[in-house]
Amino acid sequence: MFVIWGVTDVRANAGIGFFYAVPIGLAAWWGGRRAAAIAVVGCAGLYVFGVLVLQSVPSFGATFAVRLVAFVAVAVLVSLLRERLTQLEHSAEELDDIRAALTPSTLPEIAGVDAAAAFVPSEFGLSGDFYLLTNGPDGSTVAIVGDVVGHGPEAARLATFVRARFAALAAGTSDPAELLMLANAALLDRAGGEQELVSAACLRFEAGGTGLSWATAGHPLPLRLPDLRQFDFGGTTFLLGADATLSLRRVDTSIEGEEGVVVFTDGATDVRREGRLLGLEGLARLLEPFARLPPAAMVSEAERAILEWTDEPIRDDLCLLALRPEAQLT
């Protein structure tokens, strides 16, 4: 800088002095506010030294004040940008942790049930899909798939709350309808006047048997494997968090032979191709070639088939959970 200053015409030095903003900006980016402040003081001192020793400038006081303001402005702006990016990085790490908790890539091994899940986040990033596989107090297996209404970090945090409540409630009861109604009460207690809506399907596999009971709250009905027929409910349900008087009915059925269950969120049916919605019939058609595969292979092939079918980024989380009693696999 001194060499350039010394060999250039005094009229050019008015602009050259602003180049001190470069090391100030670098110091702010690499070291934060403290480094930026040190750089401002250092560069201001070098500028004054250059004026006094190398080449004077007219109206030194006003010239120096303008440059000092520019130096400080660069230091502040770059420091704020650095801090904001750091916050975003930490936020992204936090949200990644939340997503991993809501939709773990590896399900717990539970005796009696073979289960696997597939999850693909939407183009909007974090959303509110979640699933849970756990044991009930009677040795049964409880599986829950849910979807928070909304997108973004707030939806994900609500999903974290609901999933944790389901996990705690399942230690006391395995009745699907009761679990959903208890979660509904917990949602309403938490909301504090604000409406927070969640859809969910809850299934209970009888320990060591073929019995299956299930209930749903505003959620797509599960599909029976391998024929991919929707479970017969014979009524309507409402979202969790909508009504304190919510009353849900448990449906009892059985899983025979090679049968199993696949539960999904609406992101699996809402994908589009050339503006056309996949829908339930389209999902069943894509799943049909894989319906007799073990759950892990099935959900992997299903995920691939759905993503290959759509011609645009998915706008909602894609979530599938397949379950088959291990006794039926032997």
MISEDREN-764427 format. One record per residue (C-alpha): x, y, z. Coordinates in steps of 0.25 Angstrom, whole numbers, padded with zeros to 4 digits, always signed. Example, Ala and Ser with C-alpha at 12.3 -4.5 7.8 and 13.67 -1.06 7.14 Angstrom:
<nodes>
+0049-0018+0031
+0055-0004+0029
</nodes>
This chain:
<nodes>
+0000+0000+0000
+0011+0010+0003
+0018+0007-0010
+0006+0009-0018
+0003+0022-0010
+0017+0027-0012
+0017+0025-0027
+0003+0030-0030
-0002+0044-0032
-0008+0051-0020
-0021+0051-0027
-0022+0036-0028
-0019+0035-0013
-0033+0039-0009
-0038+0025-0014
-0026+0017-0011
-0028+0020+0004
-0041+0012+0004
-0033+0000+0000
-0030-0001+0015
-0044-0007+0016
-0040-0020+0010
-0031-0024+0022
-0041-0019+0031
-0052-0028+0024
-0043-0040+0025
-0040-0038+0039
-0055-0037+0043
-0058-0049+0035
-0047-0058+0041
-0046-0052+0055
-0059-0046+0058
-0062-0032+0065
-0049-0031+0073
-0040-0034+0061
-0048-0024+0053
-0047-0013+0063
-0031-0016+0064
-0031-0015+0049
-0039-0002+0048
-0029+0004+0058
-0017-0001+0051
-0021+0003+0037
-0026+0017+0042
-0012+0018+0048
-0005+0014+0035
-0014+0024+0027
-0009+0035+0036
+0005+0031+0035
+0004+0030+0020
-0002+0044+0019
+0009+0050+0029
+0021+0043+0023
+0019+0039+0009
+0009+0049+0003
+0000+0059+0009
-0015+0061+0004
-0023+0073+0005
-0034+0075+0015
-0027+0064+0024
-0038+0065+0035
-0050+0063+0026
-0043+0052+0018
-0038+0044+0030
-0053+0045+0036
-0059+0039+0023
-0049+0028+0022
-0051+0025+0037
-0066+0024+0036
-0064+0015+0024
-0054+0006+0032
-0064+0005+0043
-0075+0002+0034
-0068-0010+0027
-0064-0015+0041
-0078-0015+0046
-0084-0021+0033
-0075-0032+0031
-0075-0036+0046
-0090-0036+0046
-0090-0045+0034
-0080-0054+0040
-0089-0055+0053
-0101-0058+0044
-0095-0069+0036
-0090-0075+0049
-0104-0075+0055
-0110-0081+0042
-0099-0092+0043
-0102-0095+0057
-0117-0095+0054
-0115-0104+0043
-0108-0114+0052
-0119-0113+0062
-0129-0116+0051
-0121-0127+0046
-0121-0133+0060
-0136-0131+0061
-0139-0138+0048
-0130-0150+0052
-0138-0151+0065
-0152-0150+0058
-0148-0160+0046
-0136-0168+0051
-0130-0176+0039
-0129-0188+0048
-0141-0194+0055
-0139-0201+0069
-0139-0216+0068
-0152-0221+0074
-0155-0236+0076
-0166-0241+0067
-0167-0230+0057
-0159-0227+0045
-0159-0212+0042
-0152-0202+0033
-0154-0188+0029
-0151-0178+0017
-0151-0163+0019
-0147-0152+0009
-0148-0138+0013
-0156-0128+0005
-0149-0117-0003
-0154-0107+0008
-0144-0114+0017
-0149-0118+0031
-0163-0122+0033
-0172-0129+0043
-0172-0144+0039
-0168-0154+0050
-0169-0168+0053
-0168-0177+0066
-0166-0191+0068
-0166-0196+0083
-0171-0207+0092
-0185-0206+0099
-0186-0209+0114
-0192-0223+0111
-0180-0227+0102
-0187-0223+0089
-0181-0214+0078
-0186-0200+0076
-0184-0193+0063
-0187-0178+0061
-0186-0169+0048
-0190-0155+0049
-0189-0142+0042
-0190-0128+0047
-0198-0117+0039
-0188-0107+0034
-0173-0106+0031
-0160-0101+0036
-0154-0101+0050
-0166-0099+0058
-0173-0111+0051
-0161-0119+0054
-0160-0115+0069
-0175-0118+0070
-0173-0132+0064
-0162-0134+0074
-0171-0131+0086
-0182-0140+0080
-0173-0151+0077
-0167-0150+0092
-0181-0150+0097
-0185-0163+0090
-0172-0170+0094
-0175-0167+0109
-0190-0170+0108
-0187-0184+0101
-0180-0188+0114
-0194-0188+0121
-0203-0192+0110
-0203-0199+0096
-0217-0196+0092
-0216-0188+0079
-0229-0180+0081
-0225-0177+0095
-0211-0173+0091
-0216-0163+0081
-0226-0157+0090
-0216-0155+0101
-0206-0148+0091
-0218-0139+0087
-0220-0135+0101
-0205-0132+0103
-0205-0124+0090
-0217-0115+0095
-0210-0113+0108
-0197-0109+0101
-0204-0100+0091
-0208-0089+0101
-0219-0084+0092
-0212-0086+0079
-0216-0097+0070
-0206-0108+0067
-0210-0119+0058
-0204-0132+0056
-0209-0145+0048
-0205-0158+0053
-0207-0173+0051
-0205-0183+0062
-0203-0198+0061
-0202-0209+0072
-0196-0223+0068
-0200-0234+0078
-0188-0240+0085
-0186-0254+0078
-0199-0254+0071
-0206-0249+0059
-0215-0239+0065
-0214-0224+0060
-0221-0212+0066
-0220-0198+0060
-0226-0184+0060
-0224-0172+0052
-0226-0157+0055
-0227-0149+0042
-0216-0158+0035
-0216-0166+0022
-0221-0180+0025
-0210-0191+0026
-0209-0201+0014
-0209-0216+0016
-0198-0224+0010
-0197-0230+0000
-0210-0226-0007
-0209-0212-0003
-0223-0210+0001
-0226-0199+0010
-0231-0203+0024
-0246-0202+0026
-0249-0191+0036
-0264-0188+0033
-0264-0174+0038
-0257-0161+0039
-0246-0155+0048
-0241-0142+0052
-0227-0136+0054
-0220-0136+0068
-0220-0123+0074
-0234-0118+0068
-0244-0122+0078
-0243-0125+0093
-0255-0135+0092
-0248-0143+0081
-0253-0158+0082
-0246-0168+0074
-0249-0183+0071
-0240-0195+0071
-0241-0205+0060
-0237-0219+0063
-0232-0228+0052
-0222-0239+0049
-0209-0241+0040
-0209-0254+0034
-0199-0262+0025
-0190-0252+0017
-0198-0240+0021
-0192-0227+0027
-0195-0212+0028
-0189-0200+0021
-0192-0186+0028
-0189-0173+0021
-0191-0158+0021
-0197-0150+0010
-0184-0147+0005
-0183-0160-0002
-0196-0158-0010
-0195-0143-0012
-0183-0144-0022
-0186-0139-0036
-0182-0142-0050
-0185-0132-0061
-0195-0126-0052
-0202-0139-0049
-0203-0144-0034
-0198-0158-0031
-0210-0160-0021
-0213-0173-0014
-0216-0182-0026
-0202-0177-0032
-0195-0180-0019
-0201-0194-0019
-0197-0196-0033
-0183-0193-0030
-0182-0201-0018
-0188-0214-0024
-0175-0220-0030
-0169-0219-0016
-0181-0222-0007
-0175-0236-0004
-0161-0232-0001
-0156-0231+0014
-0159-0217+0019
-0145-0212+0018
-0144-0216+0003
-0158-0211+0001
-0157-0197+0006
-0143-0195-0001
-0149-0199-0014
-0162-0191-0011
-0154-0178-0009
-0146-0180-0021
-0159-0183-0030
-0166-0170-0024
-0154-0161-0027
-0152-0166-0041
-0167-0164-0044
-0167-0150-0040
-0161-0139-0049
-0160-0128-0039
-0154-0127-0025
-0163-0132-0014
-0171-0121-0007
-0174-0130+0006
-0166-0140+0014
-0167-0154+0008
-0169-0164+0019
-0172-0179+0019
-0172-0189+0030
-0174-0204+0026
-0176-0214+0037
-0178-0229+0036
-0179-0239+0048
-0166-0248+0048
-0175-0260+0051
-0181-0258+0037
-0167-0258+0030
-0164-0272+0034
</nodes>
